[in-house]
């Protein structure tokens, strides 16, 4: 396959605003390949946890996280 001069730029992370049932912003979640970040509404900096720590936490039975159907 030939080497191309141009390429598509892909985002380094995914970011979404989380809204409550009234449509008001609760905060922002950012997912990176190595970490999960959370910034509550009104805050200027993110809270961050590495992906390994998040993975251990979310599958721990104490969190009571449920598996989805999909």
N, C-alpha and C positions, 0 to 999 in steps of 0.2 A: 504494500500500500504506500502511495507517495506521501511525503511529508508536506503538510499544508502550511501556508504562511499565516493563516488566520485560524482562530478556534473560538468555540463558544466559551463564555465565562460562566462558571457555575457558582452559586453562592457558597460561601464557606460555612454558612449556618442557615437554619430555618427559624423564623421568628414570627410569632403570632400574638396579638392582643387577646386577652381573655376578658369577656364581658359577662356581667351578671344578667339575671332574667329581665331586668329593666333596660338592658343595653348599655349600662354604665361600665366603664373600664375598671377591672379588678387589678390587672397587672399584665406583664408581658413575659412570655416564656420563650426561651431561645434554646435550640437544640444544636449542639455541635457534635462532631464525630467523637470527641473525647469528654464532653461534659454537658450537663443540663444547667441552665441558668434561669433564675426567677427574679423579676423586678416588680415589687408591689407598686401600685398606683401612687404617684407622688414622690417616689424615690428616684435618685439619680444614678444609683449603682445597682448592679445585679448581685444576687447571692448565687454562688456557684458550687456545684458538687461534681466530682469526676464520675464518669460513666460507670466505673466498677463499683463505687460506693452506692450509686443510685440503683444499680442492678441488684446488689445484695439487699438493699432496703425494700425495694418494691416486691420482691418475691418472698420476703420474710412473712410467715403466717401472722405475725403480730400486727402488720400493717392492715390486714384484712382486705388487701387488694384482690379484686375478683378478676378471673380470666374472662375475656370477651368471647363472643360467639364467632367473631371474624378472625 
